[in-house]
Amino acid sequence: MDNNFASSIDSKHRHPRSLALRSLVLLLGFGCAASLLLGSCAHPRILPLTGWLPKSSLSVSISRTTSHWKAPDDTHVWNLTLVNPWNPLPEDHSISLKQVESGQAVDQRCAEALQAMMDDCRAADLSPLICSSYRTQETQQSLYDAQVNDFLSQGYSREEAESMAATIVALPGTSEHQLGLAVDIVDQNYQILESSQEDTPVQRWLMEHCWEYGFILRYPEEKSDLTGIIYEPWHYRYVGVEAAKVITQAGICLEEYVGATAKAVPDSFS
């Protein structure tokens, strides 16, 4: 991949990714009907909700620093499952879904925390909207193929289109949305999936408070070489309160937290 494209990972650079993201938001829809994003899961597991505490029970405060942080003792727990371009969805992964709002659904173990976060955001006189949650393999494939076709229509080669598309819509089998622990949340008054989403009141509130409910901003700025995904100031991932606090406080990404950073950088970022 040439240097011109590599430099386009800058979150403020709007072409061609800005056009691609605008196309993607049309595919996802504003509200995303359950018939599009929900799918059946064979052999679901039903496990108790763990890892979330009501906000009233939290007395700690966050101060961002990269100086000191402690890695988890056990990274092989459900809420720290790493899914990225180099770590596909585990073959034995199973899920029990629970519907939340707007026809969306997530892993039932994080549903209560998600709803509490949405409710408290609204209590702050804001208007958050979940526009994407759990996705089936078929839905993820459809979104990825559409993104590839969008780049092909702009004149890119098949190889370039597929590589670029994978930084915006994860390859099927490598999406956190298939894990059931990730949601895309936008401001109802500004539903465009682009970097300026970070400036909305909803995102400012979520970025400050999401850790209190066990969520992190999964694809932060300047971490794309580690996550394999462009900056997405709308994509939140459940990891549990303890992990979310450390990740937020240290200003790191999930890959760094679980010690899985020694991976090859995809062509899109080389």
Secondary structure, DSSP 8 states (H G I E B T S, - for coil): --HHHHGGGSTT--TTHHHHHHHHHHHH-SS--HHHH----SS-------S---GGG--------SS-----S---SGGG---BTTB---TT----EEE-STT-EEEHHHHHHHHHHHHHHHHTT--EEEEE----HHHHHHHHHHHHHHHHHTT--HHHHHHHHTTTS--TTS-HHHHT-EEEEEETTB---SGGGGGSHHHHHHHHHGGGGTEEESS-TT-HHHHSS---TTEEEE--HHHHHHHHHHT--HHHHTT---S---GGG-
